Amino acid sequence: MDRLKQLQHLAEAERNIARGEHNIYEQELRIADLDCHGYDTILARSLLETFRVTQAQRMVHRDQILRELAQ
């Protein structure tokens, strides 16, 4: 893959990571609000864990792109 395409993929990966961080933050706020009002948070916490796993995968992908760029 050419360098320009890799840089475009890197930019996309960085945007996805930023979006993921925002989603995690927002979900943490939702869970706190649900807790505060006495609602069940099991599903909300499960979704948060899914967000975190997905975020870790995004970071691995970004790191892979960075390694390829360094070669």
Steps between C-alpha positions, in 0.01 A plus 500: 500500500640841418590750770219743419240226540658394830487859626133519404434177689689639798287816500186289484624279784573807713148636433351165596700495823385851588138404428543189711637700794198728476262202491666347807479830689134548409414144601675545835285810557184306409590225744563751778163661429322164498672405827405832655135440417500138614469336159653169399831558320586146391433558129659846507813355660508220245486755220779698668715188507430447130607861435823439693583178313430672169717792605789267581465345154504844341820583682664175387404584143640853534823363643527257208468788255770692688734200484443469127572870454825464696635232263 
